Amino acid sequence: MSSRFEILDTPIPGVKRIQRQPLGDHRGYFERLFCARELQPLLAGRSIVQINHSLTSRRGAVRGLHFQHPPHAEIKIVSCLRGEVFDVAVDLRQGSATFLHWHAAILSADNHQTLLIPEGCAHGFQALEPESELLYLVTAFYAPEAEEGLRYDDPRLAIAWPLPVTDLSLRDQHHPLINADFSGLRL
């Protein structure tokens, strides 16, 4: 049986870029977004428990950077179904060699790429096209008491957003900057 996914490493351990392999003909294509048999080794024994869908209407809008504290930390598998986004993972794991480093990938409906973001990493994205839609498969239920966020413009992260930020939620505007004594998430 041939694989429907090519799993690629990134500079941040545990963050994976997954190239989906659609099957196409003159009618269009069929592709697998998830397969437990093929992707389970990346889930560290966890199961997908929730599937979320987002629509971002405006080009330049940023969502995030969001994460959940243990024991509600989650693995996210993020795919773009329509449009195009600059998808970012930030390593917040205590003791990690890539602590506070970020990695981004362009996800689009056309390039058939997915980003897997492990526990202990924050996630956010910028819409590069209007009406961009994302599908998130996650391994933990949403726990508002465990949720936190980072500022998209935190100078300690220095994320190189490709477009000027045109829209941000009130909640995301008020995330604190990372303070000097933040040593990361203990997983």
CORKACOR-V37645 format. One record per backbone hydrogen bond with DSSP energy under -1.0 kcal/mol. NH is the residue of the N-H (numbers start at 1). CO is the residue of the C=O. If there is no record, write none. Layout:
{{NH/CO} {NH/CO}}
This chain:
{{6/19} {8/17} {15/12} {16/116} {17/8} {18/114} {19/6} {20/112} {21/4} {23/30} {25/28} {28/25} {30/23} {39/35} {40/36} {42/39} {43/40} {46/43} {49/138} {50/138} {52/136} {54/134} {56/132} {60/127} {61/58} {62/167} {63/125} {66/123} {67/148} {69/146} {72/69} {76/117} {77/137} {78/115} {79/135} {81/133} {82/133} {85/107} {86/126} {87/105} {88/124} {89/103} {90/122} {91/101} {92/120} {94/185} {96/93} {99/96} {100/91} {101/98} {103/89} {105/87} {107/85} {109/83} {114/18} {115/78} {116/16} {117/76} {121/118} {122/90} {123/66} {124/88} {125/63} {126/86} {127/61} {128/84} {129/84} {132/56} {133/82} {134/54} {135/79} {136/52} {137/77} {138/50} {139/75} {146/143} {148/67} {150/65} {154/151} {157/154} {158/154} {161/159} {173/169} {182/179} {185/92}}
